[in-house]
Amino acid sequence: MNWDRVSGNWKQFRGKVKEQWGKLTDDEIAQINGNREQLEGMIQERYGITKDDVKKQVDQAMSRW
């Protein structure tokens, strides 16, 4: 799956994002609105992990969706 598909169907993927990264609030997920860079930035901020690790996590999550 590519990010364009996730972005285009963001409302459907919000629940999966919440499952994967439960520290993100509903308001933050709504604010992301399908923007991968914002998603990665918020994950990095909330979980204190490196940008490379965040990219890997998002890629892995996308492969399961």
N, C-alpha and C positions, 0 to 999 in steps of 0.2 A: 504494500500500500504506500502511496506517496502522500506528502503533506498537503497537496492541493485537495485531495479527497477528504482528508481530516478537516481541513479548514472549511471546505464547502459544507460539511455535515457536522459542524462544531456542536450543535445542540445534542446530537446523538452521541458524541464522544465525550461530553462533559462528565457523564457518570463514570466512564472508564478512567478518565484523568483523576477523578476524585478517589476511585478505588486504588489506583497506582500511587498517588501522592496525596494521601489523606490530610497532610498538614496544610494544604492549600484550602482557603475558604471558598465558599460558593461565590462570594463577591469577586474574589481574585480570579476565579475560573471564568466568571462572566466577563470580567475586564479583559482577559486574554483574548477572547472572541476569535479563536482560531489562529492567533499569531504565534508561530513557533518560537520566535526570539523572546517574546514576552513570557511564554510558558517556561522556556529554559532558564530565563533570568529569575523567575519567581521560584522555580525548583532549586536553583543554585542558592538563592538567598535563604530559603526556608530550611534546606537540608545541609547547607554548608559544604557542598561538594564542588569539585572543579568543573569547569565548563566542558572539558572533554568527557568527564564521567556523565554529566547531564545529557550530552548529545548521545552517548551510548545508550543510556536508559531510555531516552525518547525513541531512538531507533528500534530498540528491542521491544518496547511497548507497541510501536506501530506494526511490527512484524506479527504480533499476537492479535491485533485488532482485526 
